[in-house]
Amino acid sequence: MLVPVAGAGAIGKYFYRVLLANAANGATTTRGEIKMNTFGAAVWEGGIKDGKGAISTKSGALDKYPYGFASRFEGKPGTNPEELIGAAHAGCFTMALSLILGEAQLTAEHMETKAEVTLDKVGDGFAITAVHLTLTAKIPGADQAKFQELAAKAKAGCPVSKLLNTKITLDATLAA
């Protein structure tokens, strides 16, 4: 993903600074743009219902972690793509909000986000039709109106939100 430096929003500027600081770890710069490369990988053996797969990430956070039809549709142990998308979206949104809060001179004492991903049958296949973010945050000095404004900004600006071609909703609760 390329993030233009000139005119970039808060999140883009943040990623620019972070990627410059981490250029040795795979980030490259080209004509004022930042490109970050990372990867996830999957291996699959067998048919759709009796087959088995394993998912890995560049960081090693997942290393040949099992997934399959049963873990995706039947609640069996293992992971599934929708769960991983939910984790990625929750993490990205929460980091984006932390950045936006900092720019508003606010710091979260605690934030917890859940991203509920909905997979529905659409036509002859399946599609992710919605993601619902549920955020609970304790942010000293924040009022409800400002909190809602900044949370909405993070929802719209987080790179994973931008990637997903689906309806994204948000319930944000400011804890006392």
C-alpha positions, 0 to 999 in steps of 0.5 A, spaced: 500 500 500 502 506 498 501 512 502 503 519 499 507 523 504 504 530 501 497 531 504 496 525 507 491 524 513 494 523 520 494 515 519 498 516 513 503 521 516 503 516 522 505 510 517 510 514 513 514 516 520 513 509 522 515 506 516 521 510 515 524 508 522 523 501 520 526 501 513 531 496 514 525 491 516 522 491 509 519 498 508 521 502 501 521 509 499 520 511 492 519 519 490 515 521 496 511 515 497 512 509 502 510 502 501 510 496 506 511 489 504 509 483 509 505 477 508 501 471 510 501 464 507 497 458 507 498 451 505 492 446 503 491 439 502 485 435 500 478 437 499 474 442 501 470 438 507 476 433 509 482 437 507 486 441 512 490 447 512 495 451 515 496 459 516 503 462 517 505 470 518 511 473 516 512 475 523 511 468 526 505 470 530 502 464 526 506 459 524 503 453 521 496 454 525 491 450 523 485 451 519 479 448 515 472 447 513 470 445 520 474 451 524 471 455 519 463 453 519 463 448 525 466 451 531 472 446 531 479 448 534 483 452 529 482 459 525 479 461 519 480 467 514 474 471 517 477 471 524 483 473 522 480 479 518 476 481 524 483 481 528 486 485 523 481 490 523 480 491 530 488 492 531 488 497 525 482 501 528 485 501 535 492 503 533 489 508 528 484 511 534 490 511 538 494 516 533 488 520 532 487 521 540 494 523 540 493 528 535 487 531 539 492 531 545 488 525 548 491 518 551 487 512 552 488 509 558 485 502 555 481 501 549 478 494 547 475 493 540 472 487 537 470 486 530 465 482 528 465 479 521 459 477 517 460 471 512 453 470 508 451 466 502 451 471 496 449 468 489 453 462 488 458 464 493 460 467 499 462 474 501 463 478 507 457 483 508 459 486 514 464 488 520 461 491 526 466 494 531 465 494 538 469 499 542 470 500 549 475 505 551 477 509 557 480 516 555 481 521 561 479 528 559 475 526 553 468 528 552 462 523 549 462 528 543 469 528 541 470 521 543 465 519 538 468 524 532 475 521 533 472 514 533 468 515 527 475 518 524 479 512 525 473 507 523 474 511 516 481 512 516 484 505 518 487 502 512 483 495 513 477 499 513 479 502 507 481 495 504 474 492 506 468 493 501 463 492 506 458 495 510 462 497 517 458 499 523 461 502 530 458 502 537 463 506 541 463 506 549 467 511 553 467 508 560 468 513 566 
